[in-house]
Amino acid sequence: MARRFVLTDFLYAHRGLWTGRATPENTMAAFNAAAQLGLGMEFDIRPASDGEPVVFHDDTLERMAGHPDRIEDLAVSALREVVIAGEHGLPGFSDLLASWPQELPLLTEMKIDGRTDPAAFGRRTGDILSAYPGLAAAMSFSEAAVRALPSDLMRGQLIPPSHSIGAVEFGEILQRALSDGIDYAAINIADVADIRKRVPEDYPVVCWTVRSLDEVRAAVHENVAIIFEHLDPALVSAYAMP
């Protein structure tokens, strides 16, 4: 079973440590760049046509590879032939787990859309992470996917920003996570200022996506772990890590 960890002991590179075309998001190049600096990492998985997870954010290949195919319509074998930014492949979930340093944590976001069955994908993700000996957690905006994960795996509930779903719905999702024993909440940086009024003092929280030093300071002030991008990792570490 993937091992648990303390969220605030690490910083997390959003979709790997990516810099654009030279090192695109959610590619092995971005993952290796994060690992070389001792960072944790957040990344996205979604199912190929056979249900096996691949590492990719969008539902289609349009933005990253220039053609409109949906990930869920293609087999893993076809997705392995996809080229991103001229030279980077599309990793399978197993590829990442096989190469990632087991002492650095992974925050695995399950993307649920299209024809994806939330519970089935949660179970499949849980099966894979149950065989992984490193530090890892899984999370999703889908409550059904999160609750389909094994209870001994570190589970997180992603919550959309309150400015998009409203404060009431935000609070309801958060309270269900607390009541159901979900291990941590993952919130937008815009909701950081109020989060400690809503949860027990020691309840773990991680925020996304931090892109300024002011946002780093706000997260640190509330003892919230940081998923960041487009910031110097050394600078974020100087502000955020003890």
N, C-alpha and C positions, 0 to 999 in steps of 0.2 A: 504494500500500500504506500502511495506517495506520503511523505512525511510532512507533518505540520510545522509551522514556523511562526515567528512573531512578525507581523506585517511591518511595523515601524523599524525593524532591524535592517531594512534594505530600502534602496531606491529602485524604481521600476521604469525601464525604458518602454515607452508606448509603441507597440508593434516592432520592438527591437530598436536599436540605436541607428535610426535611418537619417539620411541626408539628401534624399531626392534620387535622381536617376542613377548616380554612382552607387548608392547603397539604398535600394528601395525598401519600403516597409514590408514587414512579414516575409523577408527572404533570409536565407542562411547568412548572407553577408551582413545584414542588420543584426541578426542574432549573435554572430561571432563578434561583432564590434561591441555589443553589450557585454558579452561574457568576458572579453579581454579586459574590460574595466571593472569587473567584479559586480556588475549590476544585476538585479533581478529584472524580470521582463514580463510585460503584458503582451498577449498576442491573441489572435482570433482563429477559431476553427469552425468549419462548416462541413456538412456531409457531401461527398461525391455521390454519383448515382447509385452506387452499391452500399451507401451508408457509412463508408469509411471516412474518417475526418481528414481534411486537408487544411493547411494553414493559409487562410485568405480572409480578408475582411468583407469585400463586396459580394453581392449575390450574383453579379455577372463579371466577365473578364474585360468589360469595356474600358474602364478607367486605367487599369494596370497593364493590359495586354492588347488593347485596341480592337477587340472583336466582341460581339454581343452575347456569346454563349453563356448560359447559366451554369454555375458550378454544379448544381444538383442534377443537371442533364448529362454530365460527362463522367466517364469512369476514371478511376485513379490513374490508369495507364495513359489515358489521353491527357489528363491534367499534368502528368509528369513531363509532357512534351511542350507545355506552354512556356513561352519565353517572356520575361518581364524586363522592360527597359533594355532590350537587345541582348542580354547575356545572363540573366538570373532566372533560375527555375522556380517553380511553385512547390514548396515543400509539403510532404505528407507529415501528419502529426508524429508518426513513428520516426521519421527522419530527424525531427527536432529533438525528440526525447533521447534518441540514440547518441546525439552529439553534444547535448547540453550538459554543462558541469552540474553534477547532482547536488552540490552544496550551494548553488545559487537558485533562488526560488522562481517558479513559473506561475503566473496568473493566467489561466486558460479561460478565455471568453468563448462560450458556445453561442454562435449566431443562429437564431431561430427565425426562419421566414420561409416563404414559398411553401413547398410540400413537406418541409421537415416536421416530423413528429417530435414534439419537445421531449416527451418522456423517453421515447426510444433513443433519441440522441443523447440525452442525459445518461441513460443506462450504458450506452456504448462508450461514452467518454469515461464514465466511472470504471468500466471494465479495463480500459487501457491504463488509466492512472492507478488502478489497483495493483497492476503489475510493475509499476514504475517505482524504483527505490529512492528517488531524489525528493527534493523539496518542491511541492506543487499543490496548487489549489485550482478549483474550477468555479466558474461563475457565469451568470447569464441574466439578461433582462427578463427572461421567461421563468416565472415562478415554478411552472411544471417541470422544466428541465432541471432546475436547481434541486427540487425535491426528489427527482428520480436518481440523483447521485447517491452513492452509499453514504450512510451517516457518519462513518469513520473517516471519510475523506473531508478535507478542509473545503467548506462550501461558502460561496459568497453570493449575495443578492445585489445585482446591479439595479439601480433605481434611476429612471429618467429625471432630468432637472425639474425642480418644482415649478420653474417658470414656464415649462412646457406642458406639464400634466396637472398643475395646481397643487397647492400646499396640502389639501385634504387627501388627495390620492397618494401623494408622496408619503404622507404620514401613515396611511393605511398599509401601503406596501412594506414600509419599515417596521411597523408593528407586527405584521404577519411574520416577517423574518425573525424578529425577536422571539415571538411566541413559539415559532416552529424550531427554534434552536439552530438557525442558520449562523455560521461562525463569524461572518463579517458582512458589512454593507459596503458597497462601492457606489460612490456618489459623485456628481459633478462638482467641480471646484466652486461653482456659484452657490452651492448649498452648505459649504463648510462652516460658515459663520454661525449657523443655527444648529449644527448637528449635535453638539454636546448637550443641548437642552432637550434633545429627543431620545437619547440613548443613555444607558448606564455609563458611568465615567470610564470604566475599563473595557467597554465594548469596542472591538477592533473596527476601524473604518479606513478605507483607502479612497483617495479622490483622483479623478481624471478630468480633463487632461491639463496638467499644469504647464504653462508656457511663459511665465514671467516670474521674476524674483518676488514681486509683491504677492503672487499666488503661493509661492513657496513659503513665504513668511506666514501667510494666513493658515496654511495647512499645518505648519509646525506649531503655531500658537494653539491649535485645537488638538494637537497630538494625533494627527491624521497622516497615514502613509501616503506617498506621492507617486503617481504615475505621470511622467513628464515627457515632453518632446521639445526639440529645437532649443534646448538650453545646454550649456556646458556642464557635463556631469560633475566635474570637480567643483564648480561654483555651487551647484545644487547641494552637493555633499557638504560643502563648507557651511552652508546655512542650515541644513536639515539634519545632519547626522551628529551625534554627540562626540 
